[in-house]
Amino acid sequence: PESPPTKCASCGSSRIAQDPDVLDTWFSSALWPFSTLGWPDDTADLRAFYPTTLMVNGFDILFFWDARMIMFGLHFMPHPKLEDRVPFRTLYIHQLVRDPERQKMSKTRGNVTDPLELTETYGTDAVRFTLAIMSAPGTDIVLSKDRMRSYRAFANKLWNAARFLFVNLEKYEASAGKLEDLSPLAGRRALPVELKLEDRWIFSRLSRVTDEVSQALAEFRFHEACHQLYHFFWHEFCDWYIEWVKPRLVDPSPEEAQKAWRILFAAFDIALRLLHPFMPFLTEELWHRLAGREASASIALQRFPKTRPDWADDQAERDMETLRETITALRNIRAEMKIDARRKIAAALASTEPAVLDLFREHQDAIRRLAHLSQLELQTGHLSAEDGVLRAAVHFDARVALSDADRAPEVRRLRQEKEKLEGELARMREQLENRQFRAKAPAEVVRAMERRQAEYNTQYQKIVTLLGSLETSR
């Protein structure tokens, strides 16, 4: 080796010293994959854990770190195979988190956000879920407090739904005895043949969601996994399944009630495991409150759900979709007519399809309860708008009966709204047809007005249709 220099080659001074910090940040970081495992010695850790499987990084240090780690691995590691010298098999390039003005967060700019403050305000799980659901490939995350508030509401939705279940479970156990461990539905056994329609539907949906979430995770599409779980928990499990099975949970027969509780918690157990990677604290807390949980157990140590093709039930999903669409149509009529949500009303359903009518007959108690009806009439064929407001769907007609007390003020309100929209649309049409306005106004202003015109037109058509239905039925 060359002997160390005795004087400076530039100035000739003999007062020279070696820099004690030889490696710069990125040079030393490039050694990280193997220097942390005992290199340059041939250690057991180095043989076991090099190369690794996955490296996660932002694109802004792709060359500074990722490329240099590969270069140094190729140079320093002695493996005979080229692929065994590369430090990782897969590189996932994640998104950058930017401020609301889409600027990269930087201490120099002063636009950084303290994650501890965010988690204190919105909850760790809500912040974590926000970052995951916004992590679409090829885009950066524009951190928004509105989005974090939205997913805090999602966490609250789950917590409140679970709290309702656990409070009612305590009431059930106080009178009917302790609910023991969950049904073996979460294990390897097939579904019992005696499951009701809503049970077959929720497990079919769980099977599909498990498949979609697992595939999304395998392909690093975390945002798609979050969207699937959000929709399932909020719009299917909480809004529909729990509401549908409430009467079964207080069934006079302890055996039937216990069966309903076990099926419900078995589905809840699987769903919590799916959500755990994204909301670990909430799911851990709720999972421990399920029946038969050991204090030392953790949901993090449980097996992640696997796709169950034997749970898939296309017919149950189609039937439940028809029932949900029917109840939603009846609820929408109530909302549009401003009918007091506490007042029960009469309604009628009709269909030309015998299977649909049989479905309505079998589940008419649930339809009456969830649509808050005083009575429900079922007919073959089609309905007219006589004495009510009609909604026609692909497989059925739905009509809500109205009294004169309901109809008269609503007709007056709709006529006033119609006149107001006509005036707004006429003003917009005149402005958009003005060539001088189009020539002088910024393009985004014109486009915004055109969008608003389209929205008003849609609203106007709805009012005209509803008003025609009310006036015809008088």
Phi, psi and omega in degrees: 000154180291145178284149181296150181293151179256346177208163182288130181290342183268308185254348179084000182289142177267000178273082181236152179214148179285137176295123182290338181255083188288317186270131173281176187304308186285331177295312180292325179296328180296336179275353190304316185303329182244335179293332178285348183252013175106356178302141017272002177285152178273086186265163177296320178298319181295320179290327184278323192246004176241128359279161177270182185263320189223136173238133181245126182205163173272154184293341184288344177242025181302315180277320184299325186239301187301310181296322181289325175298320178295314180302313184290325176296316178298326184277317190264332186279138189270007184301139180291329180273135182300317184294337179277352177267339177289130192289344180210152181274324185230138176242117177260118180264109184273174182280158171267146177268123182244164179280174182302339176269011178066023175269144177295134181292133185209139176296327180296316179287336182078022182251021179284155177241130180285115181297333178294323177292321179296315181292329177292324183278315189251348183096140182300316182294322180294318178295316179299315181294322178300313181296321182289317184285344178262007187269050177291138181301141177084001180232158173262162181266114175269101188293124185232132178292329177297319179294320179294323175297321180297317182277343167293322177296324176297315177298319178296322178301313179296316182298315182293321178297316180294320180297321176300317181295314185291324177296318181286332175295320178299320178294318180296315183293331179294333183252332188244359180102163186292133172278117183281201185304162182295159172301151180287016180300328182284351180267221188263348185288150178288166180290142176298146183289340185274009179298143177280171184304313183295330178288315178298325179293313185292325178285329173295317178295321178298319179299316181291318180295320177300316179297315182293319180293316181297318179294319179296319179294320180296332181258012178061028176262070186296327181296323180290321176299317179296317180299318179298315181291320178300311181296317183296309184296311187285307192269345181244304184289308184284307187288332186242305188295312180300315180297323184292322187268000182309313180298328181290332181289340178243028179301138180302332178277116180303325180295317180292320179295317180296322178298317180295318179298317182295318179295317179299312183287332175296317177294320180296320179301313180296317182296321178296322178296322178295322183279341189306318181301336185259329179229073189292325186284314179297313183294324178297315181297313183291322181298322179293338181275351176294158184295139173079019181273135175281145183297329183275349183284159177220141178297333180296338182263001181275160179291132177290139184303145175250154179299135179241089180302331180289347176273344183296133183217092183298321182294318178297321179293319178294317181295316179294325177297320177297316180294318178296318179296322180295310181296320179296320178298317179294320178295320181296322177297316178303314183295317181294326181272001179057036178282133181308124184296339181277346184267128177281144182229162178269148180213164178226146175231143178218152177205150175272355183258116181303323181296324179291318178297319177298322177297317178297318181297316183295328186242026183293330177296317179294322179296313180299317183291313186282335176264358178057061182253147174277327175205157182225122179256134179246134183225156172267136178106225182236161178253156171256169181275009182298129176063028178181187179251129187252141170230125180255128176244182184295316187255356185199164168246142178233135180223135176252127180286141180235142172270166177300328180294329177282319191285313189301308180294329180290322177298317179298316181296317181292324177295319178296318179295322179296315179297320180296317179293323178300318178296316179297317181293322178295319179295317179296318181298317180297319182290318181288336177275354178279115184295324180296320178298314181295328182285325186265328185287144175301150183300323182291330177293318180295316180296321179296320179292323178294322177295317179295323177298317179296320179295317179295323179296317179298315179297321180297317181296322178298317181294318179299317180296313181293319179296319177298321179294319180292317182289329180289326185276002183286000000 
